[in-house]
Every structure is written in C-alpha cells, then in structure tokens.
Amino acid sequence: MKQCLYLIAAIVLLVGLGSAVLIYLTSESDSSSSLISEFEGSKRFKHDLELYGGKWNVVANELINWFAGLWQGKTLAFTTACITIVISFGFFLAARHLPPNLKSGEQDERNQKADFIL
C-alpha cells in the first residue's frame, strides 16, 4: 500500500507539472485591454461600488477579479503547478505515515490480539 501511494504521488506530480508546462507554453500573454477591464479599473467604478455596497463591496469585487484571473492565461499554469504540488505532497505524507508492511504471521498475531481485546 505504501509503495502504491508513493507511485500515485509521483504520477500526479509528473502529470500535473507536465500539464502546467504545456499550459504555460501554449497560453497567450495576459494583455487583455478590453473596454470592460478598463472600466472596472477606473476610479468612477470603484466609487460607485463603494457608494452602493460600501468598502466590503470593493474588496469583494477585487477578490473576485483576482480569483477569476487565476484561471486564465499563464497564471493558470502556476495555479495548476501549485495544486499539483499540494495534492502530490498529500499522497506522499499519507504514504509516509502508514505503518510498515507486516509479514502474514505478524498480521495474524495482531488480529488475534485485537479480537482478544474486543
């Protein structure tokens, strides 16, 4: 079981980082200067947001725009790499904290002790 989890961690790491590199190489630059993004960055827009919803509305709008930006262009590659590293590290930790493999005789002895306790 331990070796299987180590193998899964390695496969997840290789596939995820490979995908991140592929996304980075094929994505276009983040130079989107559309009319909407220019309007949302203006002082007038921020003033109106604050007027209608308060300062928390401005903060929430900035947080939403930041989070949406994580899933586009070259930043998607970095997001994919970070998520891959976290998942692979989780599998690695799970494998590391498993008890060592027991021989069949030792395992039967442990099962008998557990049945005796119950």
C-alpha positions in Angstrom: 0.0 0.0 0.0 2.8 2.3 0.9 4.6 1.8 -2.5 1.3 2.3 -4.3 0.8 5.7 -2.6 4.4 6.8 -3.4 3.7 5.8 -7.0 0.5 7.8 -7.1 2.3 10.8 -5.7 5.0 10.6 -8.4 2.5 10.1 -11.2 0.3 13.1 -10.0 3.5 15.2 -9.8 4.7 14.3 -13.2 1.4 14.6 -15.0 0.5 17.9 -13.2 3.8 19.6 -13.7 3.8 18.4 -17.3 0.4 19.9 -17.8 1.4 23.1 -16.2 4.4 23.5 -18.6 2.1 22.7 -21.5 -0.4 25.3 -20.4 2.3 27.9 -19.9 3.8 27.3 -23.4 0.5 27.3 -25.2 -1.2 30.2 -23.4 -1.2 33.7 -24.7 0.1 36.7 -22.8 -2.3 38.4 -20.4 -2.6 41.7 -22.3 -6.3 42.0 -22.3 -7.2 45.6 -22.6 -10.9 45.4 -23.2 -13.3 48.2 -22.5 -14.8 46.3 -19.6 -11.5 45.8 -17.8 -10.6 49.4 -18.3 -14.0 50.5 -16.8 -13.7 48.2 -13.8 -10.2 49.6 -13.0 -11.5 53.2 -13.1 -12.0 55.4 -10.0 -15.6 56.1 -11.0 -16.4 52.3 -11.0 -14.8 51.9 -7.5 -16.6 55.0 -6.2 -19.9 53.6 -7.4 -19.2 50.2 -5.9 -18.4 51.8 -2.6 -21.4 54.1 -2.8 -23.9 51.2 -3.4 -22.3 48.5 -1.3 -19.7 50.0 1.0 -16.0 49.2 1.3 -16.6 45.5 1.6 -18.2 45.5 -1.9 -15.0 47.0 -3.3 -12.9 44.4 -1.5 -15.2 41.6 -2.7 -15.0 42.8 -6.3 -11.2 42.9 -6.2 -11.2 39.4 -4.6 -13.5 38.0 -7.3 -11.4 39.6 -10.1 -8.2 38.2 -8.6 -9.7 34.7 -8.3 -11.0 34.8 -11.8 -7.6 35.8 -13.0 -6.1 32.6 -11.6 -7.9 30.5 -14.2 -6.8 32.4 -17.3 -3.6 32.6 -19.4 -0.2 32.0 -17.9 -1.4 32.3 -14.3 -3.4 29.1 -14.9 -0.1 27.3 -15.4 1.1 28.5 -12.0 -2.2 27.6 -10.4 -2.1 24.1 -11.9 1.5 23.6 -10.6 0.7 24.7 -7.1 -2.4 22.5 -6.9 -0.4 19.6 -8.3 2.3 20.0 -5.7 -0.2 20.2 -2.8 -2.0 17.0 -4.0 1.2 15.1 -4.6 2.6 16.2 -1.1 -0.7 14.9 0.4 -0.2 11.5 -1.1 3.4 11.5 -0.1 2.5 12.3 3.6 -0.2 9.7 3.6 2.3 7.0 2.4 4.9 8.2 4.9 2.6 7.8 7.9 1.4 4.3 7.0 2.8 1.6 9.2 5.5 -0.6 7.6 4.4 -3.7 5.7 3.8 -6.6 8.1 4.5 -10.3 7.3 1.5 -12.6 7.3 2.4 -14.2 10.6 2.7 -10.9 12.4 -0.5 -9.7 10.9 -2.4 -12.8 12.1 -0.9 -12.3 15.6 -2.1 -8.7 15.7 -5.6 -9.7 14.5 -5.8 -12.3 17.3 -4.7 -9.7 19.9 -7.4 -7.3 18.6 -10.0 -10.0 18.8 -9.0 -10.8 22.4 -9.3 -7.1 23.4 -12.8 -6.8 21.9 
